[in-house]
Amino acid sequence: MEKDYFTHPTAIVEEGAKIGAGTKIWCFSHIMEGAVLGEKCSIGQNVVIGPGVILGKNCKLQNHISTGTGLELADDVFVGPLVGFTNVVNPRSEVNRRGQYLRTYVGKGVSIGANAVILCGIEIGEYAFIGAGAAVTKSVIPYALMVGNPARQIGWMSRAGGRLNFDEKGEATCPENGERYRLVDGRVEYLGK
């Protein structure tokens, strides 16, 4: 049976991994048994997708990323180069923590900047934007703009990646595409065009 995705000759896709149509896996990457990659994903150079990791459709993982059991990315997630995901709270070389992996969930449309670190056991809400080099140590609400170490919220981002500036009525328009948003009780509501 002919595969309907691209694999660079130096990449390894283990038996038992499920790869969606149109996905591209570039050089020196390793997709382990039990991993599930949705359609039209792009896996950069030297990326490891661990057992049981789930990627939704159209996820883009740049170069030099390692993911481990417990990680799930929803559709349309962007992960910049050298991002680190953890899956154990208290790792020790001499103590086997298998079976203690924590679930980390990254919502639809999230962008994670280069060199960010995402600690395990948290959720990142849809369309949140994690700045380069941020250390995310707790869950993030949807549309939040997070920067620093530890990461703290400094604003809001639209679905298109535009910075949202809310007026006195709690309304904002995306500078990228004109979509409208409302801020209610510390949460962003998407209103459309």
PASEKE-126350 format. One record per residue (C-alpha): chain; x, z, y; residue in three letters. Coordinates in steps of 0.05 Angstrom, whole numbers, plus 32768, in hexadecimal, padded with zeros to 4 digits. Each point is the difference from the previous one (the first is absolute). Layout:
N
+-------+------+------+------+-----+
| chain |   px |   pz |   py | res |
+-------+------+------+------+-----+
|     A |    X |    Z |    Y | ala |
...
+-------+------+------+------+-----+
***
This chain:
193
+-------+------+------+------+-----+
| chain |   px |   pz |   py | res |
+-------+------+------+------+-----+
|     A | 8000 | 8000 | 8000 | met |
|     A | 801C | 7FEC | 8044 | glu |
|     A | 8005 | 8037 | 8033 | lys |
|     A | 7FDD | 7FF8 | 8043 | asp |
|     A | 8033 | 8028 | 8029 | tyr |
|     A | 8049 | 7FF4 | 8014 | phe |
|     A | 803A | 8029 | 7FE4 | thr |
|     A | 8048 | 7FF5 | 8018 | his |
|     A | 802E | 7FF5 | 7FC4 | pro |
|     A | 8024 | 8042 | 800D | thr |
|     A | 7FC0 | 8029 | 8003 | ala |
|     A | 7FE7 | 8029 | 7FC5 | ile |
|     A | 7FB6 | 8005 | 7FF0 | val |
|     A | 7FF5 | 802E | 7FC4 | glu |
|     A | 7FCC | 7FF2 | 7FCB | glu |
|     A | 7FC1 | 8025 | 8011 | gly |
|     A | 8005 | 7FF6 | 804B | ala |
|     A | 7FC5 | 7FDB | 801F | lys |
|     A | 8010 | 7FCE | 8038 | ile |
|     A | 7FCA | 7FDF | 802A | gly |
|     A | 7FFD | 7FB6 | 800E | ala |
|     A | 802A | 7FE7 | 8039 | gly |
|     A | 802E | 803D | 8001 | thr |
|     A | 804A | 7FF3 | 800E | lys |
|     A | 8036 | 802D | 7FE3 | ile |
|     A | 8045 | 7FF4 | 801E | trp |
|     A | 8047 | 800B | 7FE8 | cys |
|     A | 8018 | 803E | 7FDC | phe |
|     A | 7FBB | 8021 | 8001 | ser |
|     A | 7FE5 | 8027 | 7FC4 | his |
|     A | 7FB6 | 8006 | 7FF0 | ile |
|     A | 7FF7 | 8035 | 7FCA | met |
|     A | 7FCE | 8006 | 7FC7 | glu |
|     A | 7FBC | 8017 | 8017 | gly |
|     A | 8008 | 7FEA | 8048 | ala |
|     A | 7FC7 | 7FD8 | 801E | val |
|     A | 800C | 7FCF | 8039 | leu |
|     A | 7FC4 | 7FDE | 8021 | gly |
|     A | 7FFB | 7FB8 | 8014 | glu |
|     A | 802E | 7FE1 | 8035 | lys |
|     A | 8030 | 803B | 8005 | cys |
|     A | 8047 | 7FF5 | 8018 | ser |
|     A | 8036 | 802B | 7FE0 | ile |
|     A | 8043 | 7FFA | 8024 | gly |
|     A | 8047 | 8005 | 7FE6 | gln |
|     A | 8015 | 803D | 7FD8 | asn |
|     A | 7FBC | 8021 | 7FFB | val |
|     A | 7FED | 802E | 7FC7 | val |
|     A | 7FB6 | 8007 | 7FEF | ile |
|     A | 7FF9 | 803C | 7FD1 | gly |
|     A | 7FD2 | 800A | 7FC5 | pro |
|     A | 7FB8 | 8008 | 8014 | gly |
|     A | 800A | 7FEC | 8048 | val |
|     A | 7FC5 | 7FD9 | 801C | ile |
|     A | 8005 | 7FCD | 8038 | leu |
|     A | 7FC1 | 7FE1 | 801D | gly |
|     A | 7FFA | 7FB7 | 8016 | lys |
|     A | 8030 | 7FE3 | 8034 | asn |
|     A | 8030 | 803B | 8002 | cys |
|     A | 8044 | 7FF0 | 801E | lys |
|     A | 803B | 802B | 7FEA | leu |
|     A | 8041 | 7FEE | 8024 | gln |
|     A | 8046 | 8009 | 7FE2 | asn |
|     A | 801E | 803E | 7FDF | his |
|     A | 7FC2 | 802A | 7FF1 | ile |
|     A | 7FF5 | 802D | 7FC5 | ser |
|     A | 7FBB | 8016 | 7FEA | thr |
|     A | 7FEE | 8031 | 7FCA | gly |
|     A | 7FC6 | 8016 | 7FD5 | thr |
|     A | 7FC5 | 801A | 8029 | gly |
|     A | 8004 | 7FCE | 8039 | leu |
|     A | 7FC4 | 7FD4 | 8012 | glu |
|     A | 7FFF | 7FCE | 8039 | leu |
|     A | 7FBD | 7FE2 | 8014 | ala |
|     A | 7FF9 | 7FB8 | 8017 | asp |
|     A | 802A | 7FE3 | 8039 | asp |
|     A | 8034 | 8037 | 8004 | val |
|     A | 8043 | 7FEF | 8021 | phe |
|     A | 803E | 8029 | 7FEB | val |
|     A | 8040 | 7FF5 | 8028 | gly |
|     A | 8046 | 7FFE | 7FE2 | pro |
|     A | 8020 | 803F | 7FE5 | leu |
|     A | 7FBF | 8029 | 7FFF | val |
|     A | 8004 | 803C | 7FD1 | gly |
|     A | 7FC4 | 8019 | 7FD8 | phe |
|     A | 8005 | 8042 | 7FDA | thr |
|     A | 7FD6 | 8016 | 7FC6 | asn |
|     A | 8017 | 8048 | 7FF1 | val |
|     A | 7FFD | 803A | 8031 | val |
|     A | 803B | 8027 | 7FE5 | asn |
|     A | 8030 | 7FD3 | 7FDA | pro |
|     A | 803B | 801D | 7FDA | arg |
|     A | 8030 | 7FD7 | 7FD6 | ser |
|     A | 8001 | 8033 | 7FC8 | glu |
|     A | 7FB4 | 800D | 7FFF | val |
|     A | 7FD3 | 7FCB | 7FE1 | asn |
|     A | 7FC4 | 7FF7 | 8030 | arg |
|     A | 7FDF | 7FC7 | 7FDA | arg |
|     A | 7FB6 | 800D | 7FFF | gly |
|     A | 8004 | 8021 | 8045 | gln |
|     A | 7FFD | 7FBF | 8028 | tyr |
|     A | 7FD2 | 8005 | 803B | leu |
|     A | 7FD1 | 7FC9 | 8017 | arg |
|     A | 8010 | 7FDE | 8042 | thr |
|     A | 7FCC | 7FD1 | 801C | tyr |
|     A | 800D | 7FCE | 8038 | val |
|     A | 7FC0 | 7FE2 | 801E | gly |
|     A | 7FEE | 7FB8 | 8010 | lys |
|     A | 8027 | 7FDE | 8037 | gly |
|     A | 8034 | 8037 | 800A | val |
|     A | 8045 | 7FED | 801B | ser |
|     A | 803D | 802A | 7FEF | ile |
|     A | 803F | 7FF3 | 8029 | gly |
|     A | 8047 | 7FF9 | 7FE7 | ala |
|     A | 8023 | 803E | 7FE5 | asn |
|     A | 7FC1 | 802B | 8001 | ala |
|     A | 7FF9 | 8036 | 7FCB | val |
|     A | 7FBC | 800F | 7FE2 | ile |
|     A | 7FFB | 8043 | 7FDC | leu |
|     A | 7FD3 | 8003 | 7FC2 | cys |
|     A | 7FBB | 801C | 7FFA | gly |
|     A | 7FE4 | 7FE5 | 8041 | ile |
|     A | 7FD1 | 7FCA | 8018 | glu |
|     A | 800D | 7FD0 | 8039 | ile |
|     A | 7FBE | 7FE8 | 801D | gly |
|     A | 7FEF | 7FB7 | 800A | glu |
|     A | 8023 | 7FD9 | 8037 | tyr |
|     A | 802F | 803A | 8011 | ala |
|     A | 8044 | 7FEB | 801B | phe |
|     A | 803E | 8027 | 7FEB | ile |
|     A | 803B | 7FF4 | 802E | gly |
|     A | 8046 | 7FEF | 7FE8 | ala |
|     A | 8027 | 803C | 7FE8 | gly |
|     A | 7FC3 | 802F | 7FFF | ala |
|     A | 7FFC | 8037 | 7FCC | ala |
|     A | 7FB7 | 8007 | 7FEB | val |
|     A | 7FF6 | 8046 | 7FE3 | thr |
|     A | 7FB4 | 8006 | 8004 | lys |
|     A | 7FC2 | 7FD3 | 7FFC | ser |
|     A | 7FF3 | 7FCF | 8038 | val |
|     A | 7FBC | 7FEE | 801D | ile |
|     A | 7FE9 | 7FB8 | 8006 | pro |
|     A | 801C | 7FD7 | 803B | tyr |
|     A | 8033 | 8036 | 8013 | ala |
|     A | 8044 | 7FED | 801D | leu |
|     A | 8034 | 802E | 7FE1 | met |
|     A | 8049 | 8007 | 8015 | val |
|     A | 803A | 8031 | 7FF8 | gly |
|     A | 801A | 8033 | 7FCE | asn |
|     A | 7FD4 | 8021 | 7FEE | pro |
|     A | 7FCE | 7FCA | 8012 | ala |
|     A | 7FCE | 8010 | 8037 | arg |
|     A | 7FC7 | 7FD8 | 801D | gln |
|     A | 800D | 7FE1 | 8044 | ile |
|     A | 7FC6 | 7FD0 | 8005 | gly |
|     A | 7FD3 | 7FCE | 7FDD | trp |
|     A | 8008 | 7FBA | 7FE5 | met |
|     A | 7FCE | 7FC8 | 7FF4 | ser |
|     A | 7FF6 | 7FD8 | 7FC0 | arg |
|     A | 802A | 7FC9 | 801F | ala |
|     A | 8039 | 802F | 8012 | gly |
|     A | 7FF1 | 8007 | 804A | gly |
|     A | 8007 | 8043 | 8023 | arg |
|     A | 7FBB | 801C | 8012 | leu |
|     A | 7FF7 | 8022 | 8044 | asn |
|     A | 7FBD | 8023 | 8003 | phe |
|     A | 7FDC | 8006 | 8043 | asp |
|     A | 7FD7 | 803C | 8019 | glu |
|     A | 7FC5 | 7FE8 | 7FD6 | lys |
|     A | 802B | 8001 | 7FC2 | gly |
|     A | 8001 | 7FB4 | 7FF9 | glu |
|     A | 803A | 7FD0 | 7FF7 | ala |
|     A | 800C | 7FB6 | 7FF6 | thr |
|     A | 8038 | 7FE5 | 7FD5 | cys |
|     A | 8032 | 7FDA | 802B | pro |
|     A | 8010 | 7FD3 | 7FC5 | glu |
|     A | 7FBB | 7FE4 | 7FF0 | asn |
|     A | 7FCA | 8020 | 802B | gly |
|     A | 7FE1 | 802A | 7FC9 | glu |
|     A | 7FDE | 8040 | 8019 | arg |
|     A | 8008 | 8048 | 7FEA | tyr |
|     A | 7FE2 | 8043 | 8011 | arg |
|     A | 8020 | 8045 | 7FFB | leu |
|     A | 7FCF | 8035 | 7FE8 | val |
|     A | 8014 | 8048 | 7FEF | asp |
|     A | 8049 | 7FEC | 7FF5 | gly |
|     A | 7FF0 | 7FC5 | 7FD3 | arg |
|     A | 8001 | 7FB6 | 800F | val |
|     A | 7FC3 | 7FD6 | 7FF2 | glu |
|     A | 8007 | 7FB4 | 7FF9 | tyr |
|     A | 7FC9 | 7FDB | 8027 | leu |
|     A | 8015 | 7FB7 | 7FF5 | gly |
|     A | 8004 | 7FCA | 8035 | lys |
+-------+------+------+------+-----+
***
